[in-house]
């Protein structure tokens, strides 16, 4: 969207979500492990909710006994169960 010059609220929200995923996973969408049909978004979507600890940056989890879902809920400010449409 941004490269095509199309700016919208939806594009901004999606970009912000990808930025959060990058922060929590410590991986970039341009990482060489992602290519073809496999993306960072797909990696997280497939791990949710059972295996999130496999994709969340371990440095974030070592500081506390917080589960990945609790960590995401704290960042979002509310319960994620109703809002995970993006993934």
HTML snippet that shows the backbone in 3Dmol.js (N, CA, C, O; Angstrom):
<script src="https://3Dmol.org/build/3Dmol-min.js"></script>
<div id="view" style="width:600px;height:400px;position:relative"></div>
<script>
const pdb = `
ATOM      1  N   UNK A   1       0.821  -1.188   0.000  1.00  0.00           N
ATOM      2  CA  UNK A   1       0.000   0.000   0.000  1.00  0.00           C
ATOM      3  C   UNK A   1       0.867   1.254   0.000  1.00  0.00           C
ATOM      4  O   UNK A   1       0.674   2.135  -0.839  1.00  0.00           O
ATOM      5  N   UNK A   2       1.804   1.348   0.914  1.00  0.00           N
ATOM      6  CA  UNK A   2       2.627   2.535   1.015  1.00  0.00           C
ATOM      7  C   UNK A   2       3.448   2.783  -0.227  1.00  0.00           C
ATOM      8  O   UNK A   2       3.584   3.928  -0.659  1.00  0.00           O
ATOM      9  N   UNK A   3       4.002   1.730  -0.811  1.00  0.00           N
ATOM     10  CA  UNK A   3       4.828   1.892  -2.001  1.00  0.00           C
ATOM     11  C   UNK A   3       3.981   2.292  -3.210  1.00  0.00           C
ATOM     12  O   UNK A   3       4.470   2.948  -4.130  1.00  0.00           O
ATOM     13  N   UNK A   4       2.726   1.897  -3.202  1.00  0.00           N
ATOM     14  CA  UNK A   4       1.842   2.234  -4.310  1.00  0.00           C
ATOM     15  C   UNK A   4       1.221   3.614  -4.128  1.00  0.00           C
ATOM     16  O   UNK A   4       0.497   4.090  -5.002  1.00  0.00           O
ATOM     17  N   UNK A   5       1.503   4.263  -2.991  1.00  0.00           N
ATOM     18  CA  UNK A   5       0.964   5.588  -2.739  1.00  0.00           C
ATOM     19  C   UNK A   5      -0.447   5.581  -2.190  1.00  0.00           C
ATOM     20  O   UNK A   5      -1.072   6.638  -2.098  1.00  0.00           O
ATOM     21  N   UNK A   6      -0.968   4.416  -1.823  1.00  0.00           N
ATOM     22  CA  UNK A   6      -2.312   4.317  -1.265  1.00  0.00           C
ATOM     23  C   UNK A   6      -2.214   4.345   0.253  1.00  0.00           C
ATOM     24  O   UNK A   6      -1.659   3.432   0.864  1.00  0.00           O
ATOM     25  N   UNK A   7      -2.747   5.383   0.849  1.00  0.00           N
ATOM     26  CA  UNK A   7      -2.713   5.529   2.299  1.00  0.00           C
ATOM     27  C   UNK A   7      -4.137   5.440   2.807  1.00  0.00           C
ATOM     28  O   UNK A   7      -5.045   6.093   2.292  1.00  0.00           O
ATOM     29  N   UNK A   8      -4.313   4.612   3.834  1.00  0.00           N
ATOM     30  CA  UNK A   8      -5.636   4.486   4.436  1.00  0.00           C
ATOM     31  C   UNK A   8      -5.481   4.064   5.883  1.00  0.00           C
ATOM     32  O   UNK A   8      -4.403   3.651   6.311  1.00  0.00           O
ATOM     33  N   UNK A   9      -6.552   4.169   6.620  1.00  0.00           N
ATOM     34  CA  UNK A   9      -6.543   3.744   8.017  1.00  0.00           C
ATOM     35  C   UNK A   9      -6.272   2.251   8.109  1.00  0.00           C
ATOM     36  O   UNK A   9      -5.526   1.806   8.980  1.00  0.00           O
ATOM     37  N   UNK A  10      -6.875   1.476   7.215  1.00  0.00           N
ATOM     38  CA  UNK A  10      -6.665   0.025   7.220  1.00  0.00           C
ATOM     39  C   UNK A  10      -5.197  -0.318   6.990  1.00  0.00           C
ATOM     40  O   UNK A  10      -4.653  -1.204   7.650  1.00  0.00           O
ATOM     41  N   UNK A  11      -4.558   0.380   6.059  1.00  0.00           N
ATOM     42  CA  UNK A  11      -3.138   0.124   5.783  1.00  0.00           C
ATOM     43  C   UNK A  11      -2.288   0.485   6.986  1.00  0.00           C
ATOM     44  O   UNK A  11      -1.329  -0.217   7.305  1.00  0.00           O
ATOM     45  N   UNK A  12      -2.639   1.586   7.661  1.00  0.00           N
ATOM     46  CA  UNK A  12      -1.894   1.985   8.852  1.00  0.00           C
ATOM     47  C   UNK A  12      -2.044   0.972   9.978  1.00  0.00           C
ATOM     48  O   UNK A  12      -1.067   0.640  10.649  1.00  0.00           O
ATOM     49  N   UNK A  13      -3.236   0.489  10.186  1.00  0.00           N
ATOM     50  CA  UNK A  13      -3.482  -0.502  11.243  1.00  0.00           C
ATOM     51  C   UNK A  13      -2.745  -1.797  10.926  1.00  0.00           C
ATOM     52  O   UNK A  13      -2.140  -2.398  11.814  1.00  0.00           O
ATOM     53  N   UNK A  14      -2.792  -2.232   9.672  1.00  0.00           N
ATOM     54  CA  UNK A  14      -2.091  -3.451   9.270  1.00  0.00           C
ATOM     55  C   UNK A  14      -0.588  -3.279   9.476  1.00  0.00           C
ATOM     56  O   UNK A  14       0.068  -4.174  10.009  1.00  0.00           O
ATOM     57  N   UNK A  15      -0.045  -2.154   9.065  1.00  0.00           N
ATOM     58  CA  UNK A  15       1.393  -1.898   9.226  1.00  0.00           C
ATOM     59  C   UNK A  15       1.795  -1.879  10.693  1.00  0.00           C
ATOM     60  O   UNK A  15       2.841  -2.411  11.062  1.00  0.00           O
ATOM     61  N   UNK A  16       0.966  -1.269  11.524  1.00  0.00           N
ATOM     62  CA  UNK A  16       1.243  -1.244  12.958  1.00  0.00           C
ATOM     63  C   UNK A  16       1.229  -2.667  13.524  1.00  0.00           C
ATOM     64  O   UNK A  16       2.070  -3.018  14.350  1.00  0.00           O
ATOM     65  N   UNK A  17       0.284  -3.470  13.081  1.00  0.00           N
ATOM     66  CA  UNK A  17       0.222  -4.866  13.532  1.00  0.00           C
ATOM     67  C   UNK A  17       1.462  -5.636  13.139  1.00  0.00           C
ATOM     68  O   UNK A  17       1.993  -6.406  13.940  1.00  0.00           O
ATOM     69  N   UNK A  18       1.932  -5.443  11.918  1.00  0.00           N
ATOM     70  CA  UNK A  18       3.157  -6.112  11.459  1.00  0.00           C
ATOM     71  C   UNK A  18       4.348  -5.630  12.287  1.00  0.00           C
ATOM     72  O   UNK A  18       5.221  -6.422  12.639  1.00  0.00           O
ATOM     73  N   UNK A  19       4.384  -4.338  12.597  1.00  0.00           N
ATOM     74  CA  UNK A  19       5.454  -3.801  13.433  1.00  0.00           C
ATOM     75  C   UNK A  19       5.454  -4.468  14.806  1.00  0.00           C
ATOM     76  O   UNK A  19       6.514  -4.831  15.316  1.00  0.00           O
ATOM     77  N   UNK A  20       4.283  -4.632  15.405  1.00  0.00           N
ATOM     78  CA  UNK A  20       4.196  -5.321  16.699  1.00  0.00           C
ATOM     79  C   UNK A  20       4.668  -6.770  16.592  1.00  0.00           C
ATOM     80  O   UNK A  20       5.363  -7.269  17.478  1.00  0.00           O
ATOM     81  N   UNK A  21       4.292  -7.434  15.515  1.00  0.00           N
ATOM     82  CA  UNK A  21       4.731  -8.819  15.307  1.00  0.00           C
ATOM     83  C   UNK A  21       6.254  -8.864  15.197  1.00  0.00           C
ATOM     84  O   UNK A  21       6.887  -9.766  15.746  1.00  0.00           O
ATOM     85  N   UNK A  22       6.844  -7.900  14.492  1.00  0.00           N
ATOM     86  CA  UNK A  22       8.309  -7.837  14.387  1.00  0.00           C
ATOM     87  C   UNK A  22       8.949  -7.667  15.763  1.00  0.00           C
ATOM     88  O   UNK A  22       9.946  -8.318  16.075  1.00  0.00           O
ATOM     89  N   UNK A  23       8.375  -6.795  16.578  1.00  0.00           N
ATOM     90  CA  UNK A  23       8.932  -6.546  17.917  1.00  0.00           C
ATOM     91  C   UNK A  23       8.826  -7.805  18.776  1.00  0.00           C
ATOM     92  O   UNK A  23       9.794  -8.193  19.428  1.00  0.00           O
ATOM     93  N   UNK A  24       7.670  -8.435  18.779  1.00  0.00           N
ATOM     94  CA  UNK A  24       7.470  -9.603  19.643  1.00  0.00           C
ATOM     95  C   UNK A  24       8.237 -10.829  19.176  1.00  0.00           C
ATOM     96  O   UNK A  24       8.654 -11.642  20.001  1.00  0.00           O
ATOM     97  N   UNK A  25       8.429 -10.978  17.878  1.00  0.00           N
ATOM     98  CA  UNK A  25       9.121 -12.170  17.371  1.00  0.00           C
ATOM     99  C   UNK A  25      10.613 -11.942  17.134  1.00  0.00           C
ATOM    100  O   UNK A  25      11.386 -12.894  17.028  1.00  0.00           O
ATOM    101  N   UNK A  26      11.004 -10.679  17.052  1.00  0.00           N
ATOM    102  CA  UNK A  26      12.379 -10.287  16.729  1.00  0.00           C
ATOM    103  C   UNK A  26      12.791 -10.813  15.352  1.00  0.00           C
ATOM    104  O   UNK A  26      13.936 -11.204  15.127  1.00  0.00           O
ATOM    105  N   UNK A  27      11.820 -10.809  14.447  1.00  0.00           N
ATOM    106  CA  UNK A  27      12.048 -11.219  13.064  1.00  0.00           C
ATOM    107  C   UNK A  27      11.430 -10.184  12.142  1.00  0.00           C
ATOM    108  O   UNK A  27      10.434  -9.548  12.487  1.00  0.00           O
ATOM    109  N   UNK A  28      12.016 -10.020  10.983  1.00  0.00           N
ATOM    110  CA  UNK A  28      11.483  -9.081   9.987  1.00  0.00           C
ATOM    111  C   UNK A  28      10.800  -9.864   8.873  1.00  0.00           C
ATOM    112  O   UNK A  28      11.192 -10.991   8.572  1.00  0.00           O
ATOM    113  N   UNK A  29       9.781  -9.271   8.264  1.00  0.00           N
ATOM    114  CA  UNK A  29       9.099  -9.944   7.158  1.00  0.00           C
ATOM    115  C   UNK A  29      10.036 -10.224   5.983  1.00  0.00           C
ATOM    116  O   UNK A  29       9.740 -11.074   5.143  1.00  0.00           O
ATOM    117  N   UNK A  30      11.159  -9.515   5.920  1.00  0.00           N
ATOM    118  CA  UNK A  30      12.109  -9.699   4.822  1.00  0.00           C
ATOM    119  C   UNK A  30      13.163 -10.754   5.132  1.00  0.00           C
ATOM    120  O   UNK A  30      14.066 -10.977   4.326  1.00  0.00           O
ATOM    121  N   UNK A  31      13.061 -11.409   6.291  1.00  0.00           N
ATOM    122  CA  UNK A  31      13.992 -12.466   6.672  1.00  0.00           C
ATOM    123  C   UNK A  31      14.001 -13.538   5.587  1.00  0.00           C
ATOM    124  O   UNK A  31      12.964 -13.845   5.000  1.00  0.00           O
ATOM    125  N   UNK A  32      15.162 -14.097   5.327  1.00  0.00           N
ATOM    126  CA  UNK A  32      15.289 -15.083   4.244  1.00  0.00           C
ATOM    127  C   UNK A  32      14.473 -16.351   4.484  1.00  0.00           C
ATOM    128  O   UNK A  32      14.202 -17.094   3.540  1.00  0.00           O
ATOM    129  N   UNK A  33      14.072 -16.613   5.746  1.00  0.00           N
ATOM    130  CA  UNK A  33      13.248 -17.802   5.998  1.00  0.00           C
ATOM    131  C   UNK A  33      11.838 -17.627   5.433  1.00  0.00           C
ATOM    132  O   UNK A  33      11.111 -18.605   5.255  1.00  0.00           O
ATOM    133  N   UNK A  34      11.457 -16.390   5.153  1.00  0.00           N
ATOM    134  CA  UNK A  34      10.137 -16.123   4.596  1.00  0.00           C
ATOM    135  C   UNK A  34      10.274 -15.869   3.104  1.00  0.00           C
ATOM    136  O   UNK A  34      10.999 -14.976   2.667  1.00  0.00           O
ATOM    137  N   UNK A  35       9.584 -16.651   2.364  1.00  0.00           N
ATOM    138  CA  UNK A  35       9.622 -16.502   0.912  1.00  0.00           C
ATOM    139  C   UNK A  35       8.521 -17.327   0.298  1.00  0.00           C
ATOM    140  O   UNK A  35       7.965 -18.214   0.946  1.00  0.00           O
ATOM    141  N   UNK A  36       8.211 -17.048  -0.918  1.00  0.00           N
ATOM    142  CA  UNK A  36       7.137 -17.793  -1.576  1.00  0.00           C
ATOM    143  C   UNK A  36       5.810 -17.538  -0.893  1.00  0.00           C
ATOM    144  O   UNK A  36       5.367 -16.394  -0.791  1.00  0.00           O
ATOM    145  N   UNK A  37       5.178 -18.596  -0.429  1.00  0.00           N
ATOM    146  CA  UNK A  37       3.871 -18.477   0.223  1.00  0.00           C
ATOM    147  C   UNK A  37       3.969 -18.380   1.741  1.00  0.00           C
ATOM    148  O   UNK A  37       2.942 -18.264   2.410  1.00  0.00           O
ATOM    149  N   UNK A  38       5.175 -18.425   2.304  1.00  0.00           N
ATOM    150  CA  UNK A  38       5.333 -18.421   3.755  1.00  0.00           C
ATOM    151  C   UNK A  38       5.789 -17.042   4.223  1.00  0.00           C
ATOM    152  O   UNK A  38       6.783 -16.512   3.727  1.00  0.00           O
ATOM    153  N   UNK A  39       5.058 -16.461   5.183  1.00  0.00           N
ATOM    154  CA  UNK A  39       5.357 -15.112   5.659  1.00  0.00           C
ATOM    155  C   UNK A  39       5.441 -15.089   7.185  1.00  0.00           C
ATOM    156  O   UNK A  39       5.075 -16.054   7.856  1.00  0.00           O
ATOM    157  N   UNK A  40       5.925 -13.982   7.713  1.00  0.00           N
ATOM    158  CA  UNK A  40       5.986 -13.782   9.160  1.00  0.00           C
ATOM    159  C   UNK A  40       4.585 -13.840   9.753  1.00  0.00           C
ATOM    160  O   UNK A  40       4.379 -14.448  10.803  1.00  0.00           O
ATOM    161  N   UNK A  41       3.638 -13.222   9.098  1.00  0.00           N
ATOM    162  CA  UNK A  41       2.257 -13.247   9.552  1.00  0.00           C
ATOM    163  C   UNK A  41       1.725 -14.675   9.625  1.00  0.00           C
ATOM    164  O   UNK A  41       1.021 -15.037  10.568  1.00  0.00           O
ATOM    165  N   UNK A  42       2.066 -15.481   8.625  1.00  0.00           N
ATOM    166  CA  UNK A  42       1.609 -16.872   8.598  1.00  0.00           C
ATOM    167  C   UNK A  42       2.280 -17.682   9.715  1.00  0.00           C
ATOM    168  O   UNK A  42       1.638 -18.536  10.327  1.00  0.00           O
ATOM    169  N   UNK A  43       3.559 -17.422   9.983  1.00  0.00           N
ATOM    170  CA  UNK A  43       4.268 -18.107  11.063  1.00  0.00           C
ATOM    171  C   UNK A  43       3.558 -17.903  12.393  1.00  0.00           C
ATOM    172  O   UNK A  43       3.333 -18.855  13.140  1.00  0.00           O
ATOM    173  N   UNK A  44       3.207 -16.651  12.682  1.00  0.00           N
ATOM    174  CA  UNK A  44       2.538 -16.332  13.945  1.00  0.00           C
ATOM    175  C   UNK A  44       1.123 -16.901  13.959  1.00  0.00           C
ATOM    176  O   UNK A  44       0.680 -17.437  14.975  1.00  0.00           O
ATOM    177  N   UNK A  45       0.420 -16.789  12.852  1.00  0.00           N
ATOM    178  CA  UNK A  45      -0.946 -17.306  12.779  1.00  0.00           C
ATOM    179  C   UNK A  45      -0.991 -18.809  13.036  1.00  0.00           C
ATOM    180  O   UNK A  45      -1.893 -19.297  13.717  1.00  0.00           O
ATOM    181  N   UNK A  46      -0.024 -19.542  12.494  1.00  0.00           N
ATOM    182  CA  UNK A  46       0.017 -20.993  12.690  1.00  0.00           C
ATOM    183  C   UNK A  46       0.395 -21.358  14.122  1.00  0.00           C
ATOM    184  O   UNK A  46       0.000 -22.415  14.615  1.00  0.00           O
ATOM    185  N   UNK A  47       1.151 -20.499  14.790  1.00  0.00           N
ATOM    186  CA  UNK A  47       1.574 -20.775  16.161  1.00  0.00           C
ATOM    187  C   UNK A  47       0.499 -20.403  17.182  1.00  0.00           C
ATOM    188  O   UNK A  47       0.522 -20.882  18.315  1.00  0.00           O
ATOM    189  N   UNK A  48      -0.436 -19.553  16.779  1.00  0.00           N
ATOM    190  CA  UNK A  48      -1.442 -19.072  17.721  1.00  0.00           C
ATOM    191  C   UNK A  48      -2.525 -20.105  17.949  1.00  0.00           C
ATOM    192  O   UNK A  48      -2.943 -20.749  16.987  1.00  0.00           O
ATOM    193  N   UNK A  49      -3.001 -20.298  19.162  1.00  0.00           N
ATOM    194  CA  UNK A  49      -2.511 -19.807  20.438  1.00  0.00           C
ATOM    195  C   UNK A  49      -1.611 -20.794  21.167  1.00  0.00           C
ATOM    196  O   UNK A  49      -1.009 -20.452  22.185  1.00  0.00           O
ATOM    197  N   UNK A  50      -1.515 -22.010  20.655  1.00  0.00           N
ATOM    198  CA  UNK A  50      -0.837 -23.091  21.381  1.00  0.00           C
ATOM    199  C   UNK A  50       0.678 -22.920  21.447  1.00  0.00           C
ATOM    200  O   UNK A  50       1.270 -23.139  22.504  1.00  0.00           O
ATOM    201  N   UNK A  51       1.308 -22.540  20.364  1.00  0.00           N
ATOM    202  CA  UNK A  51       2.768 -22.532  20.309  1.00  0.00           C
ATOM    203  C   UNK A  51       3.364 -21.128  20.188  1.00  0.00           C
ATOM    204  O   UNK A  51       4.422 -20.957  19.583  1.00  0.00           O
ATOM    205  N   UNK A  52       2.700 -20.133  20.752  1.00  0.00           N
ATOM    206  CA  UNK A  52       3.226 -18.772  20.659  1.00  0.00           C
ATOM    207  C   UNK A  52       4.607 -18.638  21.273  1.00  0.00           C
ATOM    208  O   UNK A  52       5.426 -17.855  20.793  1.00  0.00           O
ATOM    209  N   UNK A  53       4.873 -19.389  22.319  1.00  0.00           N
ATOM    210  CA  UNK A  53       6.192 -19.288  22.955  1.00  0.00           C
ATOM    211  C   UNK A  53       7.305 -19.741  22.015  1.00  0.00           C
ATOM    212  O   UNK A  53       8.472 -19.421  22.244  1.00  0.00           O
ATOM    213  N   UNK A  54       6.965 -20.472  20.973  1.00  0.00           N
ATOM    214  CA  UNK A  54       7.966 -20.889  19.988  1.00  0.00           C
ATOM    215  C   UNK A  54       8.361 -19.760  19.043  1.00  0.00           C
ATOM    216  O   UNK A  54       9.454 -19.785  18.476  1.00  0.00           O
ATOM    217  N   UNK A  55       7.491 -18.773  18.866  1.00  0.00           N
ATOM    218  CA  UNK A  55       7.789 -17.687  17.937  1.00  0.00           C
ATOM    219  C   UNK A  55       8.081 -16.357  18.635  1.00  0.00           C
ATOM    220  O   UNK A  55       8.685 -15.469  18.033  1.00  0.00           O
ATOM    221  N   UNK A  56       7.664 -16.207  19.890  1.00  0.00           N
ATOM    222  CA  UNK A  56       7.946 -14.981  20.644  1.00  0.00           C
ATOM    223  C   UNK A  56       9.421 -14.961  21.022  1.00  0.00           C
ATOM    224  O   UNK A  56       9.988 -15.988  21.393  1.00  0.00           O
ATOM    225  N   UNK A  57      10.036 -13.789  20.927  1.00  0.00           N
ATOM    226  CA  UNK A  57      11.435 -13.616  21.301  1.00  0.00           C
ATOM    227  C   UNK A  57      11.636 -14.079  22.741  1.00  0.00           C
ATOM    228  O   UNK A  57      10.976 -13.575  23.650  1.00  0.00           O
ATOM    229  N   UNK A  58      12.525 -15.017  22.952  1.00  0.00           N
ATOM    230  CA  UNK A  58      12.738 -15.596  24.288  1.00  0.00           C
ATOM    231  C   UNK A  58      13.218 -14.567  25.297  1.00  0.00           C
ATOM    232  O   UNK A  58      12.990 -14.735  26.495  1.00  0.00           O
ATOM    233  N   UNK A  59      13.872 -13.511  24.847  1.00  0.00           N
ATOM    234  CA  UNK A  59      14.323 -12.469  25.769  1.00  0.00           C
ATOM    235  C   UNK A  59      13.150 -11.750  26.424  1.00  0.00           C
ATOM    236  O   UNK A  59      13.259 -11.289  27.560  1.00  0.00           O
ATOM    237  N   UNK A  60      12.048 -11.654  25.726  1.00  0.00           N
ATOM    238  CA  UNK A  60      10.862 -11.017  26.295  1.00  0.00           C
ATOM    239  C   UNK A  60      10.231 -11.878  27.374  1.00  0.00           C
ATOM    240  O   UNK A  60       9.669 -11.362  28.340  1.00  0.00           O
ATOM    241  N   UNK A  61      10.322 -13.186  27.211  1.00  0.00           N
ATOM    242  CA  UNK A  61       9.678 -14.092  28.160  1.00  0.00           C
ATOM    243  C   UNK A  61      10.559 -14.407  29.364  1.00  0.00           C
ATOM    244  O   UNK A  61      10.033 -14.772  30.415  1.00  0.00           O
ATOM    245  N   UNK A  62      11.856 -14.283  29.251  1.00  0.00           N
ATOM    246  CA  UNK A  62      12.751 -14.607  30.357  1.00  0.00           C
ATOM    247  C   UNK A  62      12.669 -13.621  31.506  1.00  0.00           C
ATOM    248  O   UNK A  62      12.987 -13.973  32.642  1.00  0.00           O
ATOM    249  N   UNK A  63      12.251 -12.401  31.235  1.00  0.00           N
ATOM    250  CA  UNK A  63      12.197 -11.368  32.257  1.00  0.00           C
ATOM    251  C   UNK A  63      11.077 -11.609  33.271  1.00  0.00           C
ATOM    252  O   UNK A  63      11.150 -11.131  34.402  1.00  0.00           O
ATOM    253  N   UNK A  64      10.063 -12.334  32.876  1.00  0.00           N
ATOM    254  CA  UNK A  64       8.927 -12.542  33.769  1.00  0.00           C
ATOM    255  C   UNK A  64       8.322 -13.916  33.504  1.00  0.00           C
ATOM    256  O   UNK A  64       8.754 -14.637  32.604  1.00  0.00           O
ATOM    257  N   UNK A  65       7.342 -14.256  34.281  1.00  0.00           N
ATOM    258  CA  UNK A  65       6.636 -15.524  34.094  1.00  0.00           C
ATOM    259  C   UNK A  65       5.348 -15.312  33.301  1.00  0.00           C
ATOM    260  O   UNK A  65       4.378 -16.050  33.472  1.00  0.00           O
ATOM    261  N   UNK A  66       5.345 -14.319  32.452  1.00  0.00           N
ATOM    262  CA  UNK A  66       4.176 -13.979  31.656  1.00  0.00           C
ATOM    263  C   UNK A  66       4.071 -14.904  30.453  1.00  0.00           C
ATOM    264  O   UNK A  66       5.067 -15.170  29.781  1.00  0.00           O
ATOM    265  N   UNK A  67       2.873 -15.391  30.182  1.00  0.00           N
ATOM    266  CA  UNK A  67       2.663 -16.217  29.005  1.00  0.00           C
ATOM    267  C   UNK A  67       2.612 -15.329  27.770  1.00  0.00           C
ATOM    268  O   UNK A  67       2.340 -14.135  27.892  1.00  0.00           O
ATOM    269  N   UNK A  68       2.865 -15.876  26.586  1.00  0.00           N
ATOM    270  CA  UNK A  68       2.803 -15.070  25.367  1.00  0.00           C
ATOM    271  C   UNK A  68       1.458 -14.383  25.172  1.00  0.00           C
ATOM    272  O   UNK A  68       1.408 -13.226  24.754  1.00  0.00           O
ATOM    273  N   UNK A  69       0.372 -15.080  25.468  1.00  0.00           N
ATOM    274  CA  UNK A  69      -0.949 -14.478  25.299  1.00  0.00           C
ATOM    275  C   UNK A  69      -1.132 -13.318  26.269  1.00  0.00           C
ATOM    276  O   UNK A  69      -1.681 -12.283  25.890  1.00  0.00           O
ATOM    277  N   UNK A  70      -0.684 -13.470  27.512  1.00  0.00           N
ATOM    278  CA  UNK A  70      -0.767 -12.377  28.478  1.00  0.00           C
ATOM    279  C   UNK A  70       0.081 -11.194  28.028  1.00  0.00           C
ATOM    280  O   UNK A  70      -0.320 -10.042  28.195  1.00  0.00           O
ATOM    281  N   UNK A  71       1.241 -11.470  27.462  1.00  0.00           N
ATOM    282  CA  UNK A  71       2.122 -10.416  26.966  1.00  0.00           C
ATOM    283  C   UNK A  71       1.442  -9.625  25.858  1.00  0.00           C
ATOM    284  O   UNK A  71       1.499  -8.395  25.841  1.00  0.00           O
ATOM    285  N   UNK A  72       0.799 -10.331  24.931  1.00  0.00           N
ATOM    286  CA  UNK A  72       0.093  -9.660  23.843  1.00  0.00           C
ATOM    287  C   UNK A  72      -1.107  -8.879  24.360  1.00  0.00           C
ATOM    288  O   UNK A  72      -1.392  -7.783  23.879  1.00  0.00           O
ATOM    289  N   UNK A  73      -1.817  -9.444  25.346  1.00  0.00           N
ATOM    290  CA  UNK A  73      -2.960  -8.740  25.918  1.00  0.00           C
ATOM    291  C   UNK A  73      -2.522  -7.473  26.626  1.00  0.00           C
ATOM    292  O   UNK A  73      -3.202  -6.451  26.538  1.00  0.00           O
ATOM    293  N   UNK A  74      -1.398  -7.521  27.325  1.00  0.00           N
ATOM    294  CA  UNK A  74      -0.885  -6.333  27.987  1.00  0.00           C
ATOM    295  C   UNK A  74      -0.540  -5.258  26.970  1.00  0.00           C
ATOM    296  O   UNK A  74      -0.818  -4.079  27.189  1.00  0.00           O
ATOM    297  N   UNK A  75       0.061  -5.659  25.861  1.00  0.00           N
ATOM    298  CA  UNK A  75       0.423  -4.694  24.820  1.00  0.00           C
ATOM    299  C   UNK A  75      -0.820  -4.111  24.159  1.00  0.00           C
ATOM    300  O   UNK A  75      -0.848  -2.929  23.813  1.00  0.00           O
ATOM    301  N   UNK A  76      -1.848  -4.937  23.983  1.00  0.00           N
ATOM    302  CA  UNK A  76      -3.070  -4.477  23.329  1.00  0.00           C
ATOM    303  C   UNK A  76      -3.963  -3.695  24.277  1.00  0.00           C
ATOM    304  O   UNK A  76      -4.783  -2.889  23.838  1.00  0.00           O
ATOM    305  N   UNK A  77      -3.810  -3.929  25.575  1.00  0.00           N
ATOM    306  CA  UNK A  77      -4.601  -3.199  26.552  1.00  0.00           C
ATOM    307  C   UNK A  77      -5.943  -3.831  26.866  1.00  0.00           C
ATOM    308  O   UNK A  77      -6.721  -3.247  27.620  1.00  0.00           O
ATOM    309  N   UNK A  78      -6.242  -4.984  26.328  1.00  0.00           N
ATOM    310  CA  UNK A  78      -7.503  -5.655  26.628  1.00  0.00           C
ATOM    311  C   UNK A  78      -7.431  -7.117  26.198  1.00  0.00           C
ATOM    312  O   UNK A  78      -6.375  -7.603  25.792  1.00  0.00           O
ATOM    313  N   UNK A  79      -8.550  -7.802  26.289  1.00  0.00           N
ATOM    314  CA  UNK A  79      -8.610  -9.213  25.932  1.00  0.00           C
ATOM    315  C   UNK A  79      -8.509  -9.389  24.424  1.00  0.00           C
ATOM    316  O   UNK A  79      -9.267  -8.769  23.677  1.00  0.00           O
ATOM    317  N   UNK A  80      -7.582 -10.227  23.967  1.00  0.00           N
ATOM    318  CA  UNK A  80      -7.368 -10.421  22.532  1.00  0.00           C
ATOM    319  C   UNK A  80      -8.360 -11.375  21.888  1.00  0.00           C
ATOM    320  O   UNK A  80      -8.498 -11.386  20.665  1.00  0.00           O
ATOM    321  N   UNK A  81      -9.031 -12.153  22.666  1.00  0.00           N
ATOM    322  CA  UNK A  81      -9.917 -13.167  22.116  1.00  0.00           C
ATOM    323  C   UNK A  81     -10.916 -12.645  21.107  1.00  0.00           C
ATOM    324  O   UNK A  81     -11.279 -13.345  20.162  1.00  0.00           O
ATOM    325  N   UNK A  82     -11.363 -11.406  21.306  1.00  0.00           N
ATOM    326  CA  UNK A  82     -12.366 -10.833  20.415  1.00  0.00           C
ATOM    327  C   UNK A  82     -11.765 -10.112  19.222  1.00  0.00           C
ATOM    328  O   UNK A  82     -12.496  -9.717  18.313  1.00  0.00           O
ATOM    329  N   UNK A  83     -10.417  -9.925  19.202  1.00  0.00           N
ATOM    330  CA  UNK A  83      -9.838  -9.045  18.195  1.00  0.00           C
ATOM    331  C   UNK A  83      -8.796  -9.664  17.300  1.00  0.00           C
ATOM    332  O   UNK A  83      -8.111  -8.921  16.598  1.00  0.00           O
ATOM    333  N   UNK A  84      -8.628 -10.955  17.274  1.00  0.00           N
ATOM    334  CA  UNK A  84      -7.561 -11.547  16.483  1.00  0.00           C
ATOM    335  C   UNK A  84      -7.953 -11.829  15.045  1.00  0.00           C
ATOM    336  O   UNK A  84      -7.573 -12.856  14.482  1.00  0.00           O
ATOM    337  N   UNK A  85      -8.688 -10.948  14.467  1.00  0.00           N
ATOM    338  CA  UNK A  85      -9.101 -11.078  13.083  1.00  0.00           C
ATOM    339  C   UNK A  85      -7.900 -10.857  12.155  1.00  0.00           C
ATOM    340  O   UNK A  85      -7.842 -11.433  11.069  1.00  0.00           O
ATOM    341  N   UNK A  86      -6.944 -10.024  12.581  1.00  0.00           N
ATOM    342  CA  UNK A  86      -5.796  -9.699  11.735  1.00  0.00           C
ATOM    343  C   UNK A  86      -4.975 -10.932  11.400  1.00  0.00           C
ATOM    344  O   UNK A  86      -4.432 -11.024  10.300  1.00  0.00           O
ATOM    345  N   UNK A  87      -4.873 -11.872  12.312  1.00  0.00           N
ATOM    346  CA  UNK A  87      -4.053 -13.055  12.085  1.00  0.00           C
ATOM    347  C   UNK A  87      -4.886 -14.066  11.370  1.00  0.00           C
ATOM    348  O   UNK A  87      -4.406 -15.158  11.066  1.00  0.00           O
TER     349      UNK A  87
END
`;
const viewer = $3Dmol.createViewer("view");
viewer.addModel(pdb, "pdb");
viewer.setStyle({}, {cartoon: {color: "spectrum"}});
viewer.zoomTo();
viewer.render();
</script>
